[in-house]
């Protein structure tokens, strides 16, 4: 090709670059720039690698996570796995009643406690009237 662009010949090194960058989620335009080729040329020569690299990378990460989660040495990986795969979730439980469904403090005891506190409270203003029962 006299005066035209040189014909692109893909190499094994280029394939490894495409697989690595595509597997990490890099856009095709960025991969093409790294190889100094057009994005159309990238797709023409590396279609299979572009289509499968992300799946291979995800599988590798999943395998690593599985090893960590089942090792017994990485509880956070185990919890993450169970949250994602089995629907586990962290919850905070706020009870407004006792375990048997009754009030945490018997109503009569709470009322007596509040009345006693009100009776012993000093007046805020000199003209305040005492609380009448």
HELIX and SHEET records of a PDB file:
HELIX    1   1 UNK A   12  UNK A   23  1                                  12    
HELIX    2   2 UNK A   28  UNK A   35  1                                   8    
HELIX    3   3 UNK A   39  UNK A   71  1                                  33    
HELIX    4   4 UNK A   75  UNK A   86  1                                  12    
HELIX    5   5 UNK A  107  UNK A  120  1                                  14    
END                                                                             
